[in-house]
Amino acid sequence: MKINYVLLQLFLCIITVLNYVQPDPDPLQDYCVAETRNTRNLFHNGQPCINPDLAIASHFATSALSKSGSTGNQFGFNVTLTNINNLPGLNTQGLVMGRIDIAANGLIPPHSHPRASEVTILLKGSLLVGFVDTTNRLYTQQLRPGDSFVFPKGLIHFLYNIDPVNAALAVSGLSSQNPGAQISSMATFVSKPPIPDEILKKGFKINNQDVMRIRRNLGG
Ligand SMILES: *[C@@H]1O[C@H](CO)[C@@H](O)[C@H](O)[C@H]1NC(C)=O
């Protein structure tokens, strides 16, 4: 009886761990070119596919990452992602690619991707990158062109262009077709509706003025 109970616990534990490390589900066919029209009222995990007989090569190609995004925003960065609209052939394949443009001294502020690990290669410029693990240990590295860095799934990370003159260009692969992105400062201080001041004051050990100033600085 006792042994059975222990085995059951162990079994449940393994199942939990397996579920936890599971990436997007594997495709059940060669491909599933996204059917992006007329599915507005249909919700399920992923997008339905077109008839495979109707698939053409251009469903698997895109120029979406050929141009730099505008970096004229408050942090000086722009991430352009492939997605099922500009690259319908990636539906169900469990990945996307991102083009990352960062202006001189621009920053992609601490953020996380709840559904994806990320690997980045720096093509131009120089970046200081890093992530913090769940014990609050920081791992940071300075990248030169050609260097890669991996950001483990869900962990808070940043990319900073340390060059005061030149823009940086990097490319990332992410292990989900819908990685999601949450910028820590924005999620905390300019959510809609806002998190009550009392929570932010207590959580960050700051006063009313601090809360107001940070909100204003972040455009909230
Ligand atoms: C990124 O660049 C595109 C194209 O220039 C622009 O439309 C978009 O607003 C930019 N995004 C941000 C966050 O600045």
The ligand as a MOL file (V3000), in Angstrom:
LIG
                    3D

  0  0  0     0  0            999 V3000
M  V30 BEGIN CTAB
M  V30 COUNTS 14 14 0 0 0
M  V30 BEGIN ATOM
M  V30 1 C 8.7920 48.9490 -35.2410 0
M  V30 2 O 8.9840 49.3040 -36.5700 0
M  V30 3 C 7.7840 49.3110 -37.3670 0
M  V30 4 C 8.1880 49.5920 -38.8030 0
M  V30 5 O 9.0210 50.7250 -38.8920 0
M  V30 6 C 6.8280 50.3410 -36.7930 0
M  V30 7 O 5.6250 50.3150 -37.5070 0
M  V30 8 C 6.5550 50.0130 -35.3200 0
M  V30 9 O 5.7510 51.0160 -34.7480 0
M  V30 10 C 7.8640 49.9260 -34.5560 0
M  V30 11 N 7.5690 49.4560 -33.1980 0
M  V30 12 C 7.9730 50.1390 -32.1350 0
M  V30 13 C 7.6310 49.5210 -30.8130 0
M  V30 14 O 8.5900 51.1890 -32.1860 0
M  V30 END ATOM
M  V30 BEGIN BOND
M  V30 1 1 1 2
M  V30 2 1 1 10
M  V30 3 1 2 3
M  V30 4 1 3 4
M  V30 5 1 3 6
M  V30 6 1 4 5
M  V30 7 1 6 7
M  V30 8 1 6 8
M  V30 9 1 8 9
M  V30 10 1 8 10
M  V30 11 1 10 11
M  V30 12 1 11 12
M  V30 13 1 12 13
M  V30 14 2 12 14
M  V30 END BOND
M  V30 END CTAB
M  END
